[in-house]
């Protein structure tokens, strides 16, 4: 079954103001001030290479964040269902440093109190709470996108404060992205004139080309007396568990979170090495010596420093210990550039996503300490400048 992931559309503009009494900034300002939002939406994706349109049915909720929460402009819950693909469905939710996403019979969860790394944007990598599917359909996130419109000269924007669409008076903003003299994207946003809440969006990606993609989004604000859409007063884990009891019971990965790994055997795995061989071990297998299993991403900026720190820790131990570098990516050159020359007692593995999932690692890096019997004795999550001393202290308790 093929699912389509809707790109998070970035909007921008060079200004073409059509009404001096209605500044463009008025729209994102109104969206930014939305304290509570509940809506239904229908999203249709059309592409020349598809036999039929893909239609999503969405339910959108957002609430003001907890005082002091700077990780997201709002708490949110997004339900989605693909109408014409056997009812495939999922949801994404965020509140107060906690993020959940469910799709394809897999529930992922992230908690800033346990590990803040996934919640921090770094370079081109956005944080988990900012990359939820359909998130830019929420007013608070749409506000950020529309503010980008005012700063990017690659877009031309026209504002129509009062126009008719299908017999309805709306405020419309048109944005056209031009790259190298060719139109790459056309977007039309329509809002209610009084509240400036979204009513519809029309988007054309690569218009006129073989890769053309059309997206149509239509919003509906339901009548409270006819729908329970507004029944969700606050977004909490308890409310999510009550809303999706089967999902949390069957697919929650908390039992497999890395924090629960100590005291259990390291899961078995079989992964390719950077030299074209294969490293395999069963769950019941032990190791030649106490071993660090390091799950990491070669493209993260601090990875070379992490590797150097852990090698320093191993060198300073009073006994022999090994390291398994388990990179989630598959690009050999990037891995070798980050890790340098492989040393005695090291194994350089790649494509370690399955191992990361089995160990409960949501976002690398993670350091797993295992004894000779293959039993996990401790874990370290994320990266800090004291990693080498932390590893030495924890491994000093092991019997060589």
N, C-alpha and C positions, 0 to 999 in steps of 0.2 A: 504494500500500500504506500502510495507516495503522498507525503504531506508537504505543504508549501509553507515556509516560514516567511512571514511578511517582513520586509526590511523596515527598520526604524527610520522613517524618512526624516532627513535633516533639511530644514527650510532656511532660506536666506534671501537677501535682496539688495538691489539698488532702488531707491525710493522713487515712486511715481505717484505723488499725493494728488488725489482727485477731489478732496474736500478738506479745505483748510481748517474747518471747524470740527473735523473728526480725525484727530491724529491716529496714525496706525498703532501707536503704542497703547491706545485705549483698549484694544482687543486683548493682547497678552496680559495687560494689567488686570482686566476683569477676570480672566481665566486664573491668574495667580491668586486672586483673592477668594477663590472657591473653597469654602470650608467643608462642605458636604456635597457629594454628588452621587446620584443613582440614575442609571440609564440602561436601556437595552440598545443594541446596535446590530445591524446586519452588514457584513462585509463580504463583498463579492470580488473574486480575483478572476480575470479573464486573460488568457494568453493564446496566441495563434496555435501553439503546439499542443494545447489541451483539447480533448474531445468535448469536454463540458466545463463550465465554470466551477470553481471551488467556492462554496458558500459557507461562511462562518456565522454562527449566531452567538452574540456576545452579551454578557451582563457585566456592567461596569460599576464599581463602587470606589469612592475615595473619601477619606476623612482627614481632618487636620492631624498633624503629627503630635506626639507627646512633647510637652515643653522640654527643650534641650536636645531633641533629636535633630541632628544636622545631616543625617545620612540620606534622607529622601524628602522631597517637597510635600509628600502626603503619605498616609497609610492607604493601602489599596487592596482590593480583591477583584480579580478579573476571571470570570468563567467563560470558557469558549467551547463550542461544539461545531464540528464539521457536518453540515446537514446531509451531504451526498457522499459521505465516505464511511458508511456503516456506523455512524454516530460517534466517531472518534472525538474524545473530549479531554479537557484538562483545565487547570486553573493556576493562577499565580497570586501570591499574597505577600504583603509586607506590613509589619508594624513594629515600631520601637526596636530596631536593630535585629529583627527576625524576618527571614525570607523563606517562603515555601513555593515550590513549583511542581506541578504534577502533569505528566504526559507519558503516553506509551507504557502504562502500568509501572511507572517509576515515580516515586515521591522523593524529591530532594529538599533538604532543609539546611539553612545556614543561620548561625547565631553569632552575632558580633561579640557577645560576652565570652564565647568560647574561642573564636578566632576572627579578629576584625579584618584580616587580609582580603577576603572576598568582597567586602563592602567598600573597598578603597579603589578608586580608578587610578590606573597607572599607564601613562603613555596612551596608546590606542586602545588599551584594554579597559572597558567600562566595568563598573561594579555590578554584582549580581542583581541588586535591586533596580538597577537602571536598564537592564537588558531583558526584562520580562516581555514576553510576546504581547503585542497590542498595547503596550504601556503608553505610547504617544497618543492614544485616543482619550486619555484622561485629561481634564482641563489643566491641572497643574503642570503636567509634563508637556502638554501642547503649548503652554505659555512659554516654556524654555525654548522650544523649537521656533516659535514665532518671533521670539526676541532675537534669535540667531538670524532671522530674516533681515533684520535691520542692520546687521553688521557685515553681511557677505555680499560683495559687489557682483558675484556671479549670477545672482538672481535679479530679475526685474519684476516689480510688484505693482499691481494696480488695486486700488481700494474703491469699492462701490458701497457707500454707507447705506443706501436705500434702493434696492432693486427687486424686481419680481422674478421668482423662480417657481414655476408650476402654480401660478396664481397666489404665491405667498410672498409677503414683503420680508426681505432678508438683507443682512449686511454681508457682503462678499469680498473676499480677498483672493486675488489671483497671483500666483507666483510662477515664473518661468525660469528654469535653469538653462543657461547657455554655456557650453564648453567647446572651445575651439571653433566657434562659429556655428555649431550645431545645437539644436534644442535637445537636451538630455532628459528633461522632466518638466511636466506641467501639472500644477496643483491648483485646485479651486476649493477654498474653504467658505462655507456658508454658516452664518451665526444668526441667532435671534436678535433683532435690533435693540430690544430692551435689556435683556440679561447678558447678551453676547456669549451665550452657551452654544456649542456646536450643534448644527442641524444635519449637515451632510459634508462629505469630502469626496472630491473626484481627483484621481491622480493618474497620469500617464507617464510611465517610465519608458525611455527610449522610443518615443512615438515615431511610427513609420518604419521602424527597423524590424528585423526578424526576431529580435528579443523583446519586442514591445510587450508591456504588461499594463493592464488597466485595473485599477482598484477603485471600487465604489463603496463608500461607507455611509449608511443612513442611521441616524440616531432616533430614539423614541424615548421620551420621558413618560413613564407609566403613571396612571392614576393610582394613588396610594390605596384607594378603596377597592381597586380591582386587582391589585398585585401585592405580593409580599416582598418585592424587591428592596423596599426600604426597611425591612424588618431587622436588618443587620445594623444595630446601633453603633457598636464598636468592633474593631477587628482584633481578635485575640486568638491564641492557640486553642483555648477552650471552645470558642465559637466556631473555629474552623473544624475541630474534631466533631462537633455536633452537626455541622453542615455536611461533612464528608466522612461519616463513620466507617464505611467500607474501605475507603481509600487509606485512611490512617491505620486501620486494623490489618489490611492485607499488604500494603506496600510501603509502610513507613520504614525508613532505613535507620531509625535511631538505634536499633539493636546492632547495627553495623557501623555506627559512627566510630571514628578512630579512637575516641576517648574510652570506648568499651573494649578495645583490643587487648590491653595488658591483662595477663592471666590466661590468654587463649593462645592456641597455636597459630603461627603465621599461615594464612591460606596458601595452598599450593598454586603454582602458576607455571606457565611456559611462554617465554618471551624471546624475540629475536635479539641478538647482540649486534653491536655496530660493525662487527667483522663478518656478518653473514651467517653466523652459527645460531644455535638455539640453546637457551638456558632453561632447564626444567627442574622442578622439584615438586614433590607431593606434600600434602599437609602434614603427613606423618614423618617427613624427613627432617633430619637435623642438619647442622652446619659443621664445617671443619673447625671453626672457632666462633666465639661471640661475634655477631654480625650486625652492622647497621644496614637497614634497608631504607634508602633515601628515595622518596617519590618526588620528582621535581620537574620543572618546565625549563627547557634550555633557553627559551626566549625571554624569560624574566630577567630584568636588569641585574638583580643581586645574585643570580645563580653562580657565577664564577667565585664570588666572595664566600658564598655558602659552601661550595665544594672545597675551597682552600681551607676554610675554618674546620670542616669535618676531617679533612686529611691531617691537619695539625693536631686535632684531638686524638686521632688514632696513633699518630707517631709518638705521642706523649704517654700513652698507656703503658703500664708495666708488663703487658702481655700482648701476644699476637691477636689481632682482630681484623676482620674483613669488612669490606663495603660493597654493597650492591647498589649501583646507581640505576634507578628505574625512571627513565625519562618518558613523559606522557606523549611526546611528539615522535615523529618518525623521520626527521630530517637529519641524516648522519652528519653532514658537515656542520650544522648548527650545534649539535650535541658535542662533537669533537672540539669545536671552537670554544665552547663553554667549559668543557671538562679538561681539556689538555690531554697529555699523554696518559694512558691507562697505567696503573702501577700494580706491582705484585699484590695479590690478595684482593683485587678489585674486579668487578664484573660490570660491564657497561651495557645496559639493556635499553630497548626503546619500545614504543607502542604499549606503554604500561598503563593505559587507561583501565583495562579490566582489573588489573591488580589494585589500582587506586580505588575503584568502586568496591571491590571485595574487602578492602581494608577500611572502608568508610571515609576515605579522603575525598572531600568535596573540591577543594582547591589546594594545589601544591604551593609550597613545599611541606612535606611531612617526613619526619625521621622516626623510624621504628627500630627499637633496640630489641634484638632477639638473642637468647643464649644458645649454647651449642645444641641443645635438644630441640630447637625450633620454637621455643615458647617466647612469646612477646612479654618483655618485662617492663617496658616503658615506651612512651611516645613523646615526641616534641612536635608541636604544630606551629607553622609559620617560621619566620626567620628573625633572629635578633643578633646583635653584635657579640653576645656572650655565649653563642651556640657551642663553641669549642669547650668552654669550661663546664657548661651544662652536660654535655655528652660525657666528659671525663668523670664527672661526679656520679652520673647514673651508671656508667659502665664499670666503675670501680667496685660496685657491689656484686658484679658477676664473677663466677668462678671461671678462670680460663680453661 
